[in-house]
Amino acid sequence: MPTVLREGNLRIVIYTDDHPPPLVHVFCDGETKIALFGPQNMAEVVRILGADRRESRRALQIVREKRDYLLEKWNRIHG
């Protein structure tokens, strides 16, 4: 599971054995799993494990800002 981006204390990871739809896992004190495409074609939170709301909101904001980069990384890993 390679770390593809670090923003402050957040670590954004893509699992190599994952499957579509594209998503990332953001780790800090907990984990926030974020789909890169939601119903309105925006990144959206899928699951939160141990992360507080503030951490998850920050994770979502960063993923939305960096979505094109993260999608490119996801496509390179999953070809």
N, C-alpha and C positions, 0 to 999 in steps of 0.2 A: 504494500500500500504506500505508494510514493507521495511524499508531501510535495504539492505543486505550487503552494503559495503560503507565505507567512505574513501576517499583518499584526504587528504588536505581539500580543500573547496568543493570538489565534493561529492555529495550524490547519490548513485546508488540504485534504487528502482525497485521492481518487483510488478506489479499490481496483486492482488489476483483474479480479475475477467477477467484476460487476457486469450488469447487462442493461440494455436500454429500459427505460428512458435515462438519459444522462443525469447523474446527480453527484454531489460531493458531500463529504463528511467534514464538519468543522469541529475541531477539538480545542478545548481550553480547560475549564473546570469540569465540563461535561461534554456532551456531543450534540450537535445539531445537524441533522441530515436534511439537505436542501436539494430539491429538484431544480434543474436549470431552466425547465419550461413548465409552467403551471397553466391553469385554464385560460388566463389572459396573456399567455406567452411571456410571462414574467417568472423569475425564480420564486419558489415558494417553499416554506418549511414543510417537511414531510413528517419528521419525528424529532422529539427533544428527549434526551436521556441525561439527566443530571445537570443540565445547564439552566441557569436562571433566565428570566425573560430578557433582561438587559443584554446578556451575552448572546442570546439567540437573535435579538433584534440587530445587534452589531454584526453578527455573522451574516444575516440575511442582507443587510445593507452592503457589506463588502462583496458578497457573491453577486448581487445585482450590478454593482459597479464594475466588476471584473468578469462578468458572465462570458463575454466573447473569448477572453483569454482562457477561462476555465473550460469552455466548450472545445476550444482548440486542443487543449491538453487531454481532455476526455477522449476526443476522436483519435489522437495520436496513440493513446494507450490501448484503445479498443478497436482501432483500425476499421 
